[in-house]
């Protein structure tokens, strides 16, 4: 089961371009709030679902980290 989000064409384009690489290593940068989190999810989901992703590193600026 995937997420229940609505993507825009730009997000799908970025995810498809990066996912088409043999070993996708990407740095998602853009202006504030244009959907980098959704793009990251689109990139991560297939690898996690298929068991191909053994290591994932996500870096985020301190102010946007969620503390539980």
N, CA, C and O atoms as CSV, one atom per row, in Angstrom:
chain,resi,resn,atom,element,x,y,z
A,1,UNK,N,N,0.846,-1.159,0.000
A,1,UNK,CA,C,0.000,0.000,0.000
A,1,UNK,C,C,0.902,1.236,0.000
A,1,UNK,O,O,1.857,1.313,0.773
A,2,UNK,N,N,0.605,2.168,-0.841
A,2,UNK,CA,C,1.363,3.406,-0.902
A,2,UNK,C,C,0.714,4.481,-0.051
A,2,UNK,O,O,-0.257,4.240,0.666
A,3,UNK,N,N,1.268,5.644,-0.152
A,3,UNK,CA,C,0.728,6.760,0.622
A,3,UNK,C,C,-0.485,7.344,-0.072
A,3,UNK,O,O,-0.770,7.031,-1.227
A,4,UNK,N,N,-1.177,8.176,0.632
A,4,UNK,CA,C,-2.379,8.822,0.093
A,4,UNK,C,C,-2.094,10.298,-0.134
A,4,UNK,O,O,-2.657,11.167,0.532
A,5,UNK,N,N,-1.214,10.562,-1.081
A,5,UNK,CA,C,-0.832,11.931,-1.395
A,5,UNK,C,C,-1.135,12.208,-2.861
A,5,UNK,O,O,-1.268,11.291,-3.671
A,6,UNK,N,N,-1.238,13.454,-3.171
A,6,UNK,CA,C,-1.397,13.866,-4.560
A,6,UNK,C,C,-0.081,14.519,-4.973
A,6,UNK,O,O,0.357,15.498,-4.369
A,7,UNK,N,N,0.531,13.972,-5.994
A,7,UNK,CA,C,1.806,14.505,-6.451
A,7,UNK,C,C,1.582,15.433,-7.638
A,7,UNK,O,O,0.547,15.385,-8.304
A,8,UNK,N,N,2.565,16.267,-7.880
A,8,UNK,CA,C,2.515,17.135,-9.050
A,8,UNK,C,C,3.536,16.614,-10.064
A,8,UNK,O,O,4.465,15.901,-9.687
A,9,UNK,N,N,3.377,16.956,-11.329
A,9,UNK,CA,C,4.273,16.411,-12.359
A,9,UNK,C,C,5.760,16.623,-12.070
A,9,UNK,O,O,6.569,15.737,-12.345
A,10,UNK,N,N,6.127,17.761,-11.530
A,10,UNK,CA,C,7.539,18.039,-11.238
A,10,UNK,C,C,8.092,17.046,-10.230
A,10,UNK,O,O,9.229,16.594,-10.372
A,11,UNK,N,N,7.314,16.698,-9.218
A,11,UNK,CA,C,7.779,15.743,-8.214
A,11,UNK,C,C,7.958,14.359,-8.825
A,11,UNK,O,O,8.937,13.673,-8.530
A,12,UNK,N,N,7.029,13.949,-9.667
A,12,UNK,CA,C,7.144,12.643,-10.321
A,12,UNK,C,C,8.335,12.615,-11.268
A,12,UNK,O,O,9.013,11.593,-11.373
A,13,UNK,N,N,8.598,13.710,-11.953
A,13,UNK,CA,C,9.738,13.791,-12.873
A,13,UNK,C,C,11.062,13.633,-12.122
A,13,UNK,O,O,11.932,12.870,-12.541
A,14,UNK,N,N,11.205,14.354,-11.019
A,14,UNK,CA,C,12.435,14.270,-10.220
A,14,UNK,C,C,12.631,12.853,-9.693
A,14,UNK,O,O,13.737,12.315,-9.757
A,15,UNK,N,N,11.574,12.248,-9.177
A,15,UNK,CA,C,11.676,10.901,-8.622
A,15,UNK,C,C,12.006,9.888,-9.710
A,15,UNK,O,O,12.837,9.005,-9.495
A,16,UNK,N,N,11.375,9.997,-10.870
A,16,UNK,CA,C,11.629,9.048,-11.956
A,16,UNK,C,C,13.059,9.181,-12.478
A,16,UNK,O,O,13.707,8.177,-12.771
A,17,UNK,N,N,13.546,10.395,-12.594
A,17,UNK,CA,C,14.898,10.615,-13.095
A,17,UNK,C,C,15.938,10.017,-12.142
A,17,UNK,O,O,16.882,9.362,-12.584
A,18,UNK,N,N,15.768,10.239,-10.854
A,18,UNK,CA,C,16.714,9.712,-9.867
A,18,UNK,C,C,16.572,8.201,-9.708
A,18,UNK,O,O,17.574,7.501,-9.562
A,19,UNK,N,N,15.348,7.693,-9.734
A,19,UNK,CA,C,15.124,6.260,-9.546
A,19,UNK,C,C,15.650,5.450,-10.723
A,19,UNK,O,O,15.915,4.256,-10.583
A,20,UNK,N,N,15.803,6.082,-11.874
A,20,UNK,CA,C,16.322,5.384,-13.037
A,20,UNK,C,C,17.815,5.120,-12.978
A,20,UNK,O,O,18.352,4.425,-13.841
A,21,UNK,N,N,18.480,5.651,-11.998
A,21,UNK,CA,C,19.919,5.429,-11.838
A,21,UNK,C,C,20.180,4.082,-11.180
A,21,UNK,O,O,19.338,3.559,-10.450
A,22,UNK,N,N,21.358,3.527,-11.449
A,22,UNK,CA,C,21.710,2.220,-10.867
A,22,UNK,C,C,21.717,2.294,-9.332
A,22,UNK,O,O,21.060,1.494,-8.666
A,23,UNK,N,N,22.450,3.241,-8.788
A,23,UNK,CA,C,22.519,3.430,-7.338
A,23,UNK,C,C,22.177,4.889,-7.057
A,23,UNK,O,O,23.067,5.733,-6.958
A,24,UNK,N,N,20.888,5.180,-6.928
A,24,UNK,CA,C,20.502,6.594,-6.787
A,24,UNK,C,C,21.036,7.235,-5.504
A,24,UNK,O,O,20.704,6.831,-4.389
A,25,UNK,N,N,21.859,8.226,-5.708
A,25,UNK,CA,C,22.343,9.069,-4.612
A,25,UNK,C,C,21.998,10.482,-5.027
A,25,UNK,O,O,22.562,11.018,-5.981
A,26,UNK,N,N,21.080,11.073,-4.313
A,26,UNK,CA,C,20.580,12.374,-4.741
A,26,UNK,C,C,20.580,13.368,-3.589
A,26,UNK,O,O,20.515,13.001,-2.415
A,27,UNK,N,N,20.653,14.602,-3.956
A,27,UNK,CA,C,20.525,15.703,-3.013
A,27,UNK,C,C,19.346,16.537,-3.492
A,27,UNK,O,O,19.421,17.186,-4.535
A,28,UNK,N,N,18.270,16.519,-2.738
A,28,UNK,CA,C,17.072,17.277,-3.101
A,28,UNK,C,C,17.166,18.663,-2.484
A,28,UNK,O,O,17.148,18.815,-1.263
A,29,UNK,N,N,17.263,19.650,-3.323
A,29,UNK,CA,C,17.326,21.030,-2.845
A,29,UNK,C,C,16.346,21.854,-3.660
A,29,UNK,O,O,16.153,21.610,-4.851
A,30,UNK,N,N,15.753,22.794,-3.036
A,30,UNK,CA,C,14.805,23.669,-3.708
A,30,UNK,C,C,14.419,24.764,-2.741
A,30,UNK,O,O,14.940,24.835,-1.628
A,31,UNK,N,N,13.518,25.606,-3.162
A,31,UNK,CA,C,13.028,26.648,-2.284
A,31,UNK,C,C,12.209,26.022,-1.160
A,31,UNK,O,O,11.928,24.823,-1.177
A,32,UNK,N,N,11.840,26.822,-0.209
A,32,UNK,CA,C,11.069,26.352,0.934
A,32,UNK,C,C,9.719,25.797,0.501
A,32,UNK,O,O,8.962,26.466,-0.202
A,33,UNK,N,N,9.425,24.586,0.918
A,33,UNK,CA,C,8.119,23.926,0.810
A,33,UNK,C,C,7.599,23.588,-0.577
A,33,UNK,O,O,6.381,23.606,-0.756
A,34,UNK,N,N,8.420,23.281,-1.571
A,34,UNK,CA,C,7.827,22.840,-2.837
A,34,UNK,C,C,7.685,21.324,-2.961
A,34,UNK,O,O,7.454,20.824,-4.062
A,35,UNK,N,N,7.817,20.588,-1.871
A,35,UNK,CA,C,7.532,19.159,-1.915
A,35,UNK,C,C,8.729,18.226,-1.911
A,35,UNK,O,O,8.650,17.130,-2.466
A,36,UNK,N,N,9.828,18.627,-1.307
A,36,UNK,CA,C,11.009,17.759,-1.247
A,36,UNK,C,C,10.728,16.496,-0.439
A,36,UNK,O,O,11.266,15.433,-0.747
A,37,UNK,N,N,9.905,16.601,0.572
A,37,UNK,CA,C,9.575,15.425,1.386
A,37,UNK,C,C,8.820,14.402,0.550
A,37,UNK,O,O,9.071,13.201,0.657
A,38,UNK,N,N,7.910,14.868,-0.269
A,38,UNK,CA,C,7.166,13.962,-1.147
A,38,UNK,C,C,8.109,13.335,-2.164
A,38,UNK,O,O,8.021,12.135,-2.424
A,39,UNK,N,N,9.005,14.118,-2.739
A,39,UNK,CA,C,9.981,13.582,-3.681
A,39,UNK,C,C,10.837,12.511,-3.011
A,39,UNK,O,O,11.089,11.461,-3.602
A,40,UNK,N,N,11.279,12.765,-1.801
A,40,UNK,CA,C,12.088,11.781,-1.069
A,40,UNK,C,C,11.299,10.493,-0.846
A,40,UNK,O,O,11.832,9.395,-1.009
A,41,UNK,N,N,10.050,10.631,-0.480
A,41,UNK,CA,C,9.205,9.449,-0.284
A,41,UNK,C,C,9.021,8.653,-1.566
A,41,UNK,O,O,9.034,7.422,-1.549
A,42,UNK,N,N,8.848,9.364,-2.680
A,42,UNK,CA,C,8.712,8.687,-3.972
A,42,UNK,C,C,9.985,7.929,-4.340
A,42,UNK,O,O,9.927,6.887,-4.992
A,43,UNK,N,N,11.121,8.452,-3.923
A,43,UNK,CA,C,12.390,7.778,-4.182
A,43,UNK,C,C,12.598,6.574,-3.267
A,43,UNK,O,O,13.090,5.535,-3.706
A,44,UNK,N,N,12.226,6.714,-2.006
A,44,UNK,CA,C,12.497,5.670,-1.015
A,44,UNK,C,C,11.535,4.490,-1.101
A,44,UNK,O,O,11.943,3.349,-0.885
A,45,UNK,N,N,10.295,4.739,-1.405
A,45,UNK,CA,C,9.269,3.702,-1.344
A,45,UNK,C,C,9.587,2.459,-2.177
A,45,UNK,O,O,9.510,1.351,-1.645
A,46,UNK,N,N,9.939,2.591,-3.456
A,46,UNK,CA,C,10.211,1.367,-4.235
A,46,UNK,C,C,11.377,0.547,-3.688
A,46,UNK,O,O,11.304,-0.681,-3.654
A,47,UNK,N,N,12.435,1.203,-3.266
A,47,UNK,CA,C,13.584,0.483,-2.731
A,47,UNK,C,C,13.273,-0.235,-1.436
A,47,UNK,O,O,13.705,-1.369,-1.229
A,48,UNK,N,N,12.530,0.417,-0.567
A,48,UNK,CA,C,12.138,-0.218,0.695
A,48,UNK,C,C,11.172,-1.365,0.451
A,48,UNK,O,O,11.301,-2.428,1.058
A,49,UNK,N,N,10.219,-1.160,-0.422
A,49,UNK,CA,C,9.194,-2.170,-0.704
A,49,UNK,C,C,9.809,-3.430,-1.313
A,49,UNK,O,O,9.402,-4.545,-0.986
A,50,UNK,N,N,10.788,-3.251,-2.197
A,50,UNK,CA,C,11.408,-4.388,-2.875
A,50,UNK,C,C,12.576,-4.982,-2.088
A,50,UNK,O,O,13.132,-6.006,-2.487
A,51,UNK,N,N,12.951,-4.353,-0.978
A,51,UNK,CA,C,14.057,-4.856,-0.182
A,51,UNK,C,C,15.424,-4.539,-0.762
A,51,UNK,O,O,16.413,-5.165,-0.379
A,52,UNK,N,N,15.504,-3.570,-1.686
A,52,UNK,CA,C,16.782,-3.220,-2.301
A,52,UNK,C,C,17.559,-2.188,-1.497
A,52,UNK,O,O,18.760,-2.022,-1.707
A,53,UNK,N,N,16.908,-1.507,-0.602
A,53,UNK,CA,C,17.564,-0.442,0.161
A,53,UNK,C,C,18.055,-1.010,1.488
A,53,UNK,O,O,17.262,-1.339,2.370
A,54,UNK,N,N,19.366,-1.119,1.613
A,54,UNK,CA,C,19.915,-1.622,2.874
A,54,UNK,C,C,20.359,-0.485,3.788
A,54,UNK,O,O,20.399,-0.637,5.008
A,55,UNK,N,N,20.690,0.652,3.188
A,55,UNK,CA,C,21.093,1.812,3.983
A,55,UNK,C,C,20.466,3.066,3.384
A,55,UNK,O,O,20.506,3.282,2.173
A,56,UNK,N,N,19.891,3.880,4.250
A,56,UNK,CA,C,19.296,5.145,3.823
A,56,UNK,C,C,19.755,6.217,4.795
A,56,UNK,O,O,19.655,6.053,6.010
A,57,UNK,N,N,20.254,7.302,4.255
A,57,UNK,CA,C,20.675,8.435,5.072
A,57,UNK,C,C,19.859,9.643,4.659
A,57,UNK,O,O,19.849,10.026,3.490
A,58,UNK,N,N,19.179,10.238,5.615
A,58,UNK,CA,C,18.399,11.442,5.365
A,58,UNK,C,C,18.953,12.542,6.250
A,58,UNK,O,O,18.988,12.406,7.473
A,59,UNK,N,N,19.382,13.622,5.637
A,59,UNK,CA,C,19.889,14.775,6.366
A,59,UNK,C,C,18.869,15.890,6.275
A,59,UNK,O,O,18.316,16.155,5.208
A,60,UNK,N,N,18.627,16.529,7.379
A,60,UNK,CA,C,17.674,17.640,7.405
A,60,UNK,C,C,18.194,18.705,8.362
A,60,UNK,O,O,18.865,18.387,9.344
A,61,UNK,N,N,17.889,19.958,8.079
A,61,UNK,CA,C,18.310,21.029,9.003
A,61,UNK,C,C,17.648,20.861,10.366
A,61,UNK,O,O,16.505,20.415,10.463
A,62,UNK,N,N,18.353,21.208,11.377
A,62,UNK,CA,C,17.870,21.056,12.750
A,62,UNK,C,C,16.467,21.656,12.976
A,62,UNK,O,O,15.648,21.007,13.627
A,63,UNK,N,N,16.158,22.843,12.477
A,63,UNK,CA,C,14.844,23.434,12.770
A,63,UNK,C,C,13.648,22.624,12.275
A,63,UNK,O,O,12.547,22.801,12.798
A,64,UNK,N,N,13.817,21.749,11.297
A,64,UNK,CA,C,12.648,21.016,10.804
A,64,UNK,C,C,12.553,19.598,11.362
A,64,UNK,O,O,11.625,18.869,11.014
A,65,UNK,N,N,13.476,19.195,12.205
A,65,UNK,CA,C,13.410,17.874,12.798
A,65,UNK,C,C,12.249,17.793,13.783
A,65,UNK,O,O,11.985,18.728,14.540
A,66,UNK,N,N,11.581,16.680,13.753
A,66,UNK,CA,C,10.447,16.460,14.668
A,66,UNK,C,C,10.965,15.666,15.868
A,66,UNK,O,O,11.601,14.624,15.707
A,67,UNK,N,N,10.697,16.151,17.027
A,67,UNK,CA,C,11.127,15.455,18.240
A,67,UNK,C,C,9.936,14.746,18.874
A,67,UNK,O,O,8.867,15.328,19.061
A,68,UNK,N,N,10.149,13.484,19.195
A,68,UNK,CA,C,9.068,12.697,19.813
A,68,UNK,C,C,9.304,12.560,21.285
A,68,UNK,O,O,8.506,11.933,21.982
